[in-house]
């Protein structure tokens, strides 16, 4: 595929930043969704003049609509070639102690926000015809849910379902809908996750701490392990590049050895055996 135009949400850091810069290097017209001016300026310092930061808060419909309007004015009748729905957060903790507000925030950002962005730019992507691509950054957590990250895993399970429905709904248009499913990636989200583990522990009532303190220590150590062993965001960006530029992209791309191993376990092991493998893995990592 020759160079086109692409919107990447959550482009301030991590996978989103890597994708925005990768497509800029390929000569694409990149619209990088950020929430702070300083993040946009940082991106511009690393990119060509083609890259254009746009304020996109996926929980703010007005900002999404304004960004779609600005993109439409820039691309005109050519349309937008692709959107990479990357913006996301991770909320964790024992289900019985997580507030409903925390659940709503997780799903607002990682699910409703992705749908809102996709709906806003879909008319622009339609103009690209069979070249059009809608890419969701999912997770192997959308296939296998680990303890204490139920809200995050639920959001990624939802993305799998949304993408699958859209593949059927848009099949006649020629557009392709792809889910990229990384395992652990070395991004700032792991620093936030470890801080969140501390916050979870601090927020638990005495009986909750008694029930879960040991398991949360295991989670904290697992997060540190994943931060050390996770793949570089650029590896994910390469897969996103393949998903966007291939004439026959796959519906799903697993990224990373851990993601492929977990997906294999989910496919071949019965539930009880899979549960045992996951729990034992957390015990090993926490030693």
N, C-alpha and C positions, 0 to 999 in steps of 0.2 A: 504494500500500500504506500502511495506517495504521502508526503507530509500533509496532515490535516489540522484540525483544531480539537482541543480537548479541555474539559473542565475537570479539575482534581480538587475534591473537598478535603479539608483537614491537611492542607499542604504546609503547615508551619513547621512540622517536625516529622521524623520517622518515615514511614512508608509513603505518606503523601508528599513530603518534600522530595524524597528520592524519585518518585514517579514524575513530579513536575519538572525536575531538573533533567531527568532522562529524556523526556519527550522534547524538552527545549533543545537538548543536544542533537536530537534527530531532526531538528528544523521545524517542529510543529509549533503552531500558535497555541500557547498554553495559558489557560485561565486558572490561576491558583487561588483556591478558596482559603482565606485566612480570617482570623477574628481580631487581629491587632495590627495597627499600622507598622509597628516595628518588625513584625514577622514578615510582612510584605516587603519591606525595605531590605531585610536580610536576604530574602530570596532573590530580589533584583540584583544584589551584590554578587550572587553566585551564578547568574544566568545572563542570557542575551537580552537585548531590548524587546524581543518578541514576547517574553513572559509578562503577563499582566496580572498582578494581584487584585483580587476582588474580595470585598467583605462578604462572607457567607457564614451566617450562624444557622445551622440546620434546624434549630428550634424556633427560628424567627421567620415566619412566612414572608414578611415584608422584605427582609434582606435577601431571601431566596428569589423572590419575584424581581427585585431590583437587579440582582446579578444576572438572571435570565434575560432581562430586557437589555442590559448592557452587552451581553454576549450576542444577542440577536442583532443589535445595531452594528456590531463589529463584523460578524460573519456573513450577514446578509442572506442572499438566496442560496449560498453554498451550504449553509447550515452548520451545525456542530457535529463533528465526526463521532466524538465519544465523551462519556462521563465516567469518571472513576469515583465511586461512592466510598470514600475512605474515612471520613470524619467519624470518630467514635470515642467512647469512654469505657471504663471497666468498673463496675460496682460489685463488691463482694461482701461476703459474710454469711453466717448461718441463716438459712431461710426463715427460721422461726423468730429471729431477732431483727431482720431487715425491715425498715419502715416501708409502708406503701409508697411514700414520697420518693424513696430511693429507687424502688422498682419503676415508678413512673418516669423518673429522670433517665434511668438507663434505657428504657424502651423509647422514650421521646427522642433521644439522641441517635441511638443505634438502629432504630427501626423506622419510626414515623419520620424522622429527619431524612433518612435515605429515600423513602418513598416521596416525600415532599420535593426534594431536589430532582429526583427522576421525573416526576410529573411536570415540573416546571420547564425542564429542558427537552422533554420528549418531542414536542413539536419541532424543535430545532434539529434534533437528531433524525427525525423522519425525513428531513430534506436531504440527508446524506444517503438515503436509500439503503441498499445492501451493505454499504460501508459502515453504517451506523453500529455503534457498540455501546452497551450499558454494562459496566463492570462494577461488581460489588466486592469489596474487600471483606471476606468472611473470615472464618477461622476453622481449624480442625475442631475447635470447641463447638462448632455447629453440628458435629457428628458425635463427639464424645464429650460429655459434661463432667468436669472435675468438681470435687467438693469445694464449697465456699465461693464459687463463682456462678451460681445459678442465674442471676440476672444477666450477666454477660453472655453465658452460654445460651440462655433463652433467646437473647437478641440475635445471636448468630444462627441458631436453629431457624428463627423467623426469616432471616435473610435467605436461607436455602429455599424455604417455601415460596417466598415472594418471587425469587428469581425463576424458580421452576414454573410457577403460574404464568409469569410474563413470557417465558420462552414459548409456551403454547399460544398465548394471546397474540403475540407479535410475530408468529412464525411466517405468516403470509407477507409481512413487510420486508423480510430479508434481514432485518436487524438481528444482531446476536446479543444474547444476554449471558454473561459469564460470571461465575463466582470464583475468586482466587482465595484459597484456604491455606494461609501460612500456619506453621507451628510457632515456636518461640522466635521472636525477632528482637534484635538489640535496638530497642527504642526507649525513649523516656517513659513510656507507659509502665515499664517494670519498676522504675524508681517510684512512680506514683503508686503502683500496686503494693510495693513494700511498705510505703508510708500508710497506705490504706489498711494493710494488715495490722499495723500498730494501732491505727484508729479503731479498727474493729475490736481489737482486744481491749482497748481502753474504754470503749462504749458498752461493753457487755455488763449486764448485772452480775452480781456474785455467783448466782447459780449457773448463768451462761458461761462465765469464766471457768467454773469448775468443770462444766461439761466439755468445753471446746478448747481450753488453753493449749493442751498438748497438740491437738490437731492443727491449731493455728500456727504453732511453732513449725510444724511440718510444712504447712503452706508457705510460711515465710522462707524457709530454707529452699523449697522447691522454686520459688520466685527468684531467689539468688542464683540457683543453679541454671535456670532458664536464661537469666540475664547474662551469665557467663558463656553459655553454649549456644545462644540464639544466633540465627543467621543475620547477616547484614541486610538492612532495608533495601539496598541496591539489588539484592538477589530477587526480592519480591517485585521490584520495579521491572526487572528483566522479564519476569513472567507476565506482568501486566502488559508490557510492550508486545509480547507474543499474542496475548489475548486480543489486543486492539488491532494489531496489524495483520494477523493471519487471516487468510481468506476462509478458512474452515476452523475456527477456534473451538476448543473443547468447551463443554458446558461448565466443567469444574477443573481447577488446577490445584493440586496439593503442592505446597512449597516447604521444603525442609525434610530432613530424614525423620525427625520426630513426628511430623504431621503424617507422613506416609506410613510410619509404623503404627500410629494410633488408628489410622483409617483401616489398616489391614486387620488390626485386632478387633475393631468394631465389626468388620465384615465377616470374619471367620469364627470368632469365639462366641459362645452363648453368653447371655447376660451375666450369669453368676461368675463365670470364669473371667470375663472382661472386668467385672467389678473387683475381683481379687487381684488381678494384674495391676490395676490402677492404684488400689490401696497399698499394695506391697511396694510399688514404685515410689510412692510418697514416703513410706517408711525408710526405704533405702536412701533416698535423697536427704532425709532429715537427720540421718545419723552423723 
